[in-house]
Amino acid sequence: FENTLADSLTNRQSFRAGLSIFDIEPGVMRLKAGEPARLRLVNVSQGAHSFSAPDFFRAARLRSRDERHLSDGGIAVPANDVREVVLVPAAGRYSVRCGNFLHWIIGMRSEIIVE
């Protein structure tokens, strides 16, 4: 698996998710199933956020060195920081939310569609 990801570094899909005060952009992220993807999580706010998508991460295959970023189905991103992981997504529709309950209730959520 690691070699497959390494061999496809130049051809992989990528997407950026921006985490800001009570928002995750874009509202819908689209990926191709079975193709390596780089997920770049950018927190542009003064507070910590998390990109929580338990079903998405459970179904995907993460590069082993990136598994350290994953905890309880999400990736914590400190204020004004970036986390990047490489994975192979599985087909499906997945909800994404901030791991902070109040942020999620206020509307900090998104969706990943993998086809």
KACORUR-V371580 format. One record per residue. N is the residue number from 1. PSI is psi as a letter, one per 20 degrees, with the letter a starting at -180 (NA if undefined). OMEGA is omega in whole degrees, 0 to 359 (999 if undefined). BURIAL is + if it has 24 or more other ideal C-beta (glycine too) atoms within 12 Angstrom, else -. Layout:
((N & PSI & OMEGA & BURIAL) (N & PSI & OMEGA & BURIAL))
//
This chain:
((1 & g & 180 & -) (2 & g & 180 & -) (3 & h & 178 & -) (4 & g & 179 & -) (5 & g & 180 & +) (6 & g & 181 & -) (7 & h & 185 & -) (8 & j & 183 & -) (9 & g & 184 & -) (10 & i & 184 & -) (11 & j & 188 & -) (12 & q & 175 & +) (13 & q & 177 & +) (14 & q & 172 & +) (15 & q & 181 & +) (16 & p & 174 & -) (17 & o & 178 & +) (18 & p & 178 & +) (19 & p & 179 & +) (20 & a & 183 & +) (21 & o & 176 & -) (22 & k & 181 & -) (23 & q & 170 & +) (24 & p & 180 & +) (25 & p & 359 & +) (26 & r & 180 & -) (27 & h & 177 & -) (28 & p & 177 & -) (29 & p & 181 & +) (30 & p & 179 & -) (31 & r & 176 & +) (32 & p & 181 & -) (33 & p & 174 & +) (34 & i & 179 & -) (35 & p & 180 & +) (36 & q & 181 & +) (37 & q & 173 & +) (38 & p & 178 & +) (39 & o & 181 & +) (40 & o & 181 & +) (41 & o & 185 & +) (42 & o & 178 & +) (43 & o & 182 & +) (44 & j & 182 & -) (45 & r & 181 & +) (46 & i & 180 & -) (47 & q & 179 & -) (48 & q & 175 & -) (49 & r & 172 & +) (50 & q & 178 & +) (51 & n & 186 & +) (52 & o & 180 & +) (53 & m & 187 & +) (54 & g & 181 & -) (55 & h & 179 & -) (56 & g & 183 & +) (57 & h & 178 & +) (58 & h & 182 & -) (59 & h & 183 & -) (60 & r & 171 & +) (61 & o & 179 & +) (62 & q & 171 & +) (63 & p & 189 & +) (64 & h & 182 & -) (65 & i & 179 & -) (66 & i & 180 & +) (67 & h & 180 & -) (68 & h & 179 & -) (69 & h & 186 & +) (70 & p & 178 & +) (71 & p & 179 & -) (72 & k & 176 & -) (73 & j & 181 & +) (74 & r & 178 & +) (75 & o & 178 & +) (76 & p & 179 & +) (77 & o & 180 & +) (78 & r & 178 & -) (79 & p & 177 & -) (80 & l & 183 & -) (81 & r & 182 & -) (82 & q & 170 & -) (83 & p & 181 & +) (84 & p & 177 & +) (85 & q & 175 & +) (86 & p & 183 & +) (87 & r & 172 & +) (88 & o & 184 & +) (89 & q & 176 & +) (90 & q & 181 & +) (91 & q & 177 & -) (92 & r & 174 & -) (93 & p & 186 & -) (94 & p & 176 & +) (95 & q & 180 & +) (96 & q & 176 & +) (97 & r & 171 & +) (98 & q & 180 & +) (99 & i & 177 & +) (100 & o & 185 & +) (101 & g & 182 & -) (102 & h & 178 & -) (103 & g & 180 & +) (104 & g & 180 & +) (105 & h & 182 & -) (106 & i & 176 & -) (107 & j & 181 & -) (108 & n & 181 & +) (109 & r & 184 & +) (110 & a & 178 & +) (111 & q & 174 & -) (112 & p & 176 & +) (113 & p & 180 & +) (114 & o & 182 & +) (115 & NA & 999 & -))
//
